[in-house]
Every structure is written in structure tokens, then in C-alpha cells.
Amino acid sequence: MDSKIKYFAIAGFIAILVLIRIYESNLFYDPFLEFFNDATQNKTIPKYDGFKLFLGLLFRYLINSICTVFIIYLLFKETNLVKFASILLLAFFVILTILFFFLLEFSANSDVVILFYVRRFLIQPLFLLLFVPAFYYQKSVNKQ
């Protein structure tokens, strides 16, 4: 693949991630957007529809994961890395979703910071920022 096309495609996937962030309140059901934008001290967790919240998280995580996997493929051209990243993304989704809903149900308001960070990993493409440098480092170590 021509390097210009490759970088244009990577920029396109990054643009999709940016657009998701810009239009998140219109695209996804998430009563926590406003809750976490304000100062959260002494605020109670907002009412939410668990099923709609799960579907919103799933949809957003899926879009972020698809973009992440394509960017990893375009950067490294290795199907083993794509498979590994896909398995990790699926495992992290299951673990983080269970933890998120557990915290919503059984935690006190003092655990809002933990809830914030678990949710952040579910709704932001943070794994892309973790995987790309890690895979690049792994490739550079294996070359030596």
C-alpha cells in the first residue's frame, strides 16, 4: 500500500475517533457525560437505564475498537498483532463493563473517581494509545 494512502487512512480513522468525541452526546445514551463534566463532589450518581447504558457503551467501544484495530493493522501490517489486540480489547471490554456496573450498583459516592476512570477506558480509545507504542517497542526489540 502506498504510504500516502496508508497515512490518509490512519488520519481518517483518527478523524472518526475525534468525531465520536465531538458528537458523543448526540450519538450515545450516557447520563454520566454531564455528571462527570461538572465537579462531582457531593453529587449523587444520576438515574440511568442499565440496558440503554450498556448498549451505548458497547456501541461506542465497538467503534473505538474497530478504529484501533484498523490503525494497528495499517501501522504494523501484522495479522498476529491485530488478533492479539482484538482479543485484548474484547477481554478488557468484558472486565471493565462488569467492573463499571458493579461500581454503579454497590459503591458509595466516594468511589466516583474509580467509576470515572473505568468509564473513561470504556468510552475513549485509550487502548490505541497504549497498544501502538507497546507494539512498536516489541517490534524494535525483536529486530535486535
C-alpha positions as CSV (number, residue, x, y, z in Angstrom):
1,M,0.0,0.0,0.0
2,D,1.3,3.4,-0.9
3,S,2.5,5.2,2.2
4,K,0.4,8.3,1.4
5,I,-2.8,6.2,1.2
6,K,-1.8,4.5,4.4
7,Y,-1.3,7.7,6.3
8,F,-4.5,9.2,4.8
9,A,-6.4,6.1,6.0
10,I,-4.9,6.4,9.5
11,A,-5.9,10.0,9.6
12,G,-9.4,9.0,8.5
13,F,-9.7,6.6,11.4
14,I,-8.4,9.2,13.8
15,A,-10.9,11.7,12.4
16,I,-13.7,9.1,13.1
17,L,-12.5,8.9,16.7
18,V,-12.5,12.7,17.0
19,L,-16.0,12.9,15.6
20,I,-17.2,10.4,18.0
21,R,-15.8,12.5,20.8
22,I,-17.4,15.7,19.4
23,Y,-20.9,14.2,18.9
24,E,-20.9,11.8,21.8
25,S,-23.9,13.4,23.5
26,N,-26.0,13.0,20.3
27,L,-24.8,9.5,19.4
28,F,-24.8,7.6,22.7
29,Y,-27.0,7.3,25.7
30,D,-24.8,8.3,28.6
31,P,-26.3,10.1,31.6
32,F,-22.7,10.3,33.0
33,L,-21.4,12.8,30.4
34,E,-22.8,15.8,32.2
35,F,-22.3,14.2,35.6
36,F,-18.5,13.9,35.1
37,N,-18.2,17.3,33.3
38,D,-19.2,19.1,36.5
39,A,-17.5,18.9,39.8
40,T,-18.6,15.6,41.3
41,Q,-18.1,16.2,44.9
42,N,-21.2,15.7,47.0
43,K,-23.3,14.7,43.9
44,T,-25.3,11.6,43.7
45,I,-24.9,9.2,40.8
46,P,-27.6,10.1,38.2
47,K,-30.5,7.8,37.3
48,Y,-29.8,5.6,34.4
49,D,-31.3,2.8,32.2
50,G,-28.9,0.0,32.6
51,F,-29.7,-1.7,29.3
52,K,-29.5,1.5,27.3
53,L,-26.3,2.5,29.1
54,F,-24.8,-1.0,28.3
55,L,-25.8,-0.7,24.6
56,G,-24.3,2.8,24.4
57,L,-21.1,1.7,25.9
58,L,-21.0,-1.4,23.7
59,F,-21.6,0.6,20.5
60,R,-19.0,3.3,21.4
61,Y,-16.4,0.7,22.5
62,L,-17.0,-1.3,19.3
63,I,-16.5,1.7,17.1
64,N,-13.4,2.7,19.0
65,S,-12.1,-0.9,18.9
66,I,-12.7,-1.2,15.1
67,C,-10.7,2.0,14.5
68,T,-8.0,0.8,16.9
69,V,-7.6,-2.5,15.1
70,F,-7.5,-0.9,11.6
71,I,-4.9,1.7,12.7
72,I,-2.8,-1.1,14.2
73,Y,-3.1,-3.1,11.0
74,L,-2.1,-0.1,8.9
75,L,0.8,0.7,11.1
76,F,2.3,-2.7,11.5
77,K,0.8,-5.0,8.8
78,E,0.9,-8.0,11.1
79,T,-2.3,-10.1,11.5
80,N,-0.9,-11.6,14.7
81,L,-0.9,-8.1,16.3
82,V,-4.4,-7.5,15.0
83,K,-5.6,-10.8,16.5
84,F,-3.8,-10.1,19.8
85,A,-5.2,-6.6,20.0
86,S,-8.7,-7.8,19.2
87,I,-8.6,-10.4,22.0
88,L,-7.2,-7.9,24.5
89,L,-9.9,-5.4,23.5
90,L,-12.7,-8.0,24.0
91,A,-11.3,-9.1,27.3
92,F,-10.9,-5.6,28.6
93,F,-14.5,-4.8,27.5
94,V,-15.9,-7.7,29.5
95,I,-13.8,-6.9,32.6
96,L,-14.3,-3.2,32.5
97,T,-18.1,-3.4,31.8
98,I,-18.6,-5.8,34.7
99,L,-16.5,-3.6,37.0
100,F,-18.4,-0.5,35.8
101,F,-21.8,-1.9,36.5
102,F,-20.6,-3.4,39.8
103,L,-19.3,0.0,40.9
104,L,-22.6,1.6,39.9
105,E,-24.6,-0.8,41.9
106,F,-22.5,-1.4,45.0
107,S,-20.2,1.6,45.5
108,A,-20.6,4.7,47.6
109,N,-20.3,8.2,46.2
110,S,-16.7,8.2,47.4
111,D,-15.9,5.7,44.7
112,V,-16.8,8.2,41.9
113,V,-13.2,8.7,40.9
114,I,-12.8,4.9,40.2
115,L,-16.1,4.9,38.3
116,F,-14.8,7.9,36.3
117,Y,-11.6,6.1,35.2
118,V,-13.3,2.7,34.4
119,R,-15.8,4.6,32.3
120,R,-13.0,6.5,30.6
121,F,-11.4,3.3,29.4
122,L,-14.7,2.2,28.1
123,I,-15.6,5.3,26.1
124,Q,-12.2,6.7,25.0
125,P,-9.8,5.0,22.6
126,L,-7.1,4.8,25.3
127,F,-6.1,1.3,24.4
128,L,-4.9,2.7,21.0
129,L,-2.6,5.0,22.9
130,L,-1.3,2.0,24.9
131,F,-1.1,-0.6,22.2
132,V,0.7,1.3,19.4
133,P,3.8,2.3,21.5
134,A,3.8,-1.2,23.1
135,F,3.7,-3.0,19.7
136,Y,6.3,-0.6,18.3
137,Y,8.6,-1.3,21.2
138,Q,8.1,-5.0,20.8
139,K,8.9,-4.9,17.1
140,S,12.0,-2.9,17.8
141,V,13.2,-5.3,20.5
142,N,12.6,-8.3,18.2
143,K,14.7,-6.8,15.5
144,Q,17.8,-6.7,17.6
